[in-house]
Amino acid sequence: MSVAFGCAFPPQALARDFGVRDFGATGDGNTLDTVALQSAIDACAADGGGRVVLENGRYLSGTLFLKSGVDLHIDASATLLGSPDCADYVEGTDIKSVNPRRVPRGRATCLVFADAAERIAISGRGTIDCNGQAFVRERNPLTPFWEARCRNERIPGMKSPPRVVFFAGCSNVMVTDITVVNQPSGWCFWINDCDTVIFDRVKIFGGMHSPNNDGIHVNCCRDVLVSNCHIETQDDCVVVRADYGMLPAKKDCERISVLNCSLRSNCSAIRLSFMNDGVVRGCMFSNVFIYDSQIGLNLELCPKDEWLRNPNRRIDRPVPSVVEDVTFSNLDMRRVECPLRCVTGGRPEIVCDAIRDIRFDNCHCDEAVRHVFKGGTGNPLERFVFTNCTLPTEQPVVFENCLDFSFNEKTFFLGKD
């Protein structure tokens, strides 16, 4: 199992810089600069590619369309500031790579969008501030459960952009050094049906109390590397799925690597697959520090009942789920309530072929409450191997419909490490 990465940007593609102020951008944080920023992107693409440079200011913007050969470079002195008005985010209708009517939350709006583009990047040591506080309010009443897990909710009746960066059907993608803050209760990065993608030295502070703000959400992609990243979110930090439902053709999710990252989540630090996803295989998670989180690894095919009652989540094209050939090595999980949770479920809505060949090497936790491994009657968890792992827990480990699990007496035990 390996991930091969080519150079996302040939040197000649970065021949010119296009300063956004030369196209009329003000960078004052109050004037909407969308037209000026898009003009710079269009000119850069027409010239054969290069860098569109934001520096020395706060650039307020709605949706930007990134094009082939363009590196959106946000200097350390600059912030790309998302508009607080959802009307400034364009609703995608003519998208080659996905059906916009079938995307999660039913809307293809975002701050930065690319469709079937090649050699694109977001770089620089600057910040993307998504103005998320404009789209949420504190829950009332605020119960102890919500105060601990998710203090805010979306403002009823107000639309908000469901994601910040949305790349669909793209290849040779790089996101480096950028910091993202204040997500608007939506996914930060959604990389959908893309090939050869690199995230390196990216910081995501999505907020621990705004709902549905996944960090890096990878769907039906090939050859993705997430390295040296720090992610803090209320919802899942890193998601790897094979949701075929919105694609023109079924695409497996393969060769995804997450290396040298630190993750903190009020939900799941790592999320693999979901109900009636397709095939996820050949993935590796190594040298990952997970802390102050509800769940470390969540491999779950069985949703909550309220998901099944929601008509917007109706599955009308079920496919057999497969998760196989996945390695977790050198995981350090601290103050994680449920470090390992793998549940396929046994309800008729679940169509699962196999969850198999999952390896854990040198994985450790402390202060865990529980670990759960529950396969279905017709789809057991198969061939899970634990090597040099210490995974203490307060409650006995749940094993149901598990075949060929390999571990020794020091792997799981009651008490603290």
Helices and strands as residue ranges (DSSP letters): G 11-14, E 17-19, G 20-23, E 28-32, H 34-46, E 50-54, E 57-61, E 64-65, E 70-74, E 78-82, G 86-88, G 100-102, G 104-106, E 112-115, E 118-123, E 127-129, G 132-135, E 136-138, H 144-149, E 152-154, E 163-168, E 171-176, E 179-181, E 187-192, E 195-200, E 203-207, E 216-219, E 222-227, E 230-233, E 238-241, G 244-246, E 253-265, E 268-272, E 279-300, H 305-309, G 311-313, E 321-343, E 352-361, E 364-366, E 372-374, E 381-387, E 398-400, E 402-403
